[in-house]
Amino acid sequence: MNVCVLGGSGFVGTELVTRLALAGHWVRVPIRNLTRAERLRVLDTVELRVANVHEPRILSQLFGGCDAVINLIGILNPHGRASFDAVHTELAAKVMAAARTRACAACCT
C-alpha cells in the first residue's frame, strides 16, 4: 500500500510511519525541514519530501500514486499564521479536496 502521511515527522507520526514502513508499505512524508525527520531517513520505503502542505496544488501532487492519506497535522497553541482554524479546519478541508480530486482523476482516466 502507498500512503501519504501529513505530520509524519511529529511524535505520533514518526511512530506510525515507522510501523507502516516496517510492515512493508511505501510511505511519503511531506515535511517543512529535513532535519526534523532524521529517524525516518533510514527507512527504505519512506520518501521524505520538502513541501508546503497548505498549498492545494502541492497536496494534489503529494497524493499522486497513494492509496491512502493520513493527516496528523495539528497544533496545541496558535502562533503566527498557524491558527487553530487554519490548521484544524482549513487544512483538513484542503486535504479532503485534494484527495477527492486525486481519487476522481484515478478512476475517471
C-alpha positions in Angstrom: 0.0 0.0 0.0 1.2 3.5 -0.8 0.4 6.0 2.0 1.0 9.8 2.3 1.3 10.8 6.0 1.0 14.5 6.7 2.5 15.3 10.1 4.6 12.2 9.7 7.7 13.7 11.4 5.8 14.5 14.6 5.6 12.5 17.8 2.7 10.2 16.7 3.6 10.5 13.0 7.1 9.1 13.4 5.8 6.0 15.2 3.1 5.5 12.6 5.4 6.0 9.6 7.9 3.6 11.2 5.3 0.9 11.7 3.9 1.3 8.2 7.4 1.1 6.7 8.4 -2.0 8.7 5.1 -3.6 7.6 6.3 -3.2 4.0 4.3 -0.2 3.0 5.7 2.7 0.9 5.2 6.0 2.8 5.5 9.5 1.5 6.1 12.1 4.2 5.9 15.8 3.3 7.9 17.9 5.7 9.0 21.5 6.2 12.5 20.7 7.3 14.5 17.6 6.7 16.4 17.9 10.0 13.1 17.1 11.8 12.9 13.6 10.2 16.3 12.1 10.9 14.7 8.9 12.4 12.7 8.4 9.2 15.6 8.8 6.7 16.9 5.3 7.4 13.7 3.6 6.4 14.0 2.2 2.9 10.3 2.6 1.9 9.9 6.2 3.2 10.1 9.1 0.9 10.7 12.5 2.6 9.6 15.5 0.5 10.0 19.1 1.5 6.7 20.7 0.7 4.2 23.3 1.8 1.1 21.3 2.6 -1.1 24.4 2.8 -1.0 24.8 -1.0 -3.8 22.8 -2.7 -1.8 22.2 -5.8 1.1 20.7 -3.8 -1.3 18.5 -1.8 -2.7 17.1 -5.1 0.9 16.3 -6.3 1.8 14.7 -3.0 -1.2 12.4 -3.1 -0.4 11.1 -6.6 0.1 7.3 -6.6 -1.2 7.0 -3.0 -3.8 4.6 -1.8 -4.4 6.4 1.4 -3.8 9.8 3.1 -3.4 10.3 6.8 -3.5 13.8 8.2 -1.8 14.1 11.7 -1.1 17.8 11.5 -2.3 19.7 14.5 -1.3 22.4 16.9 -1.6 22.9 20.6 -1.1 26.7 20.6 -1.7 29.1 17.7 1.4 31.1 16.6 1.9 33.3 13.6 -0.3 32.2 10.7 -0.8 28.8 12.3 -4.2 29.5 13.9 -6.5 26.7 15.0 -8.8 27.4 12.2 -6.0 27.4 9.6 -4.6 24.1 10.7 -7.6 22.1 12.0 -10.3 23.4 9.7 -8.9 24.9 6.5 -6.0 22.5 6.1 -8.3 19.5 6.7 -10.7 20.8 4.0 -7.8 21.2 1.6 -6.6 17.7 2.3 -10.0 16.2 1.7 -10.5 18.2 -1.5 -7.1 17.2 -2.9 -7.8 13.5 -2.0 -11.1 13.7 -3.8 -9.5 15.3 -6.8 -6.8 12.6 -7.0 -9.4 9.8 -6.5 -11.6 11.2 -9.2 -8.7 11.6 -11.6 -7.6 8.0 -11.0 -11.0 6.5 -11.7 -12.0 8.8 -14.5 -9.0 8.4 -16.7 
